[in-house]
Amino acid sequence: MTWLIGLIAGAVGVPRPLAAVMAWAAVALVVSGAALGVYEFIKHQGADELRAKIEKDNTDAIHEGIDARMSLDECLDAGGVYDFGRQRCASATLGPR
């Protein structure tokens, strides 16, 4: 550390105590910058994992909803029109008429 203080004092032309304060401020700046960088990395990594989990849960819910829809026979019996392209019942009543 003394070599850094001597380097700062010689380069800037300030007394050694002021150079020591400047050196410690530079060290604090580097350490806090590194800590902030690690924090941001961890925060964004966690956010990406959470976003992927939510998207997977949504996709699973969509597929379960499609699978739970009425079959062709149930759709026709309820007075609906079966959409073969989307493989689901359209315009059917869900309860008794």
Summary of the structure (lengths in Angstrom):
residues: 97
radius of gyration: 33.4
end to end distance: 86.9
largest distance: 94.4
contacts: 204
relative contact order: 0.06
helix: 73%
strand: 6%
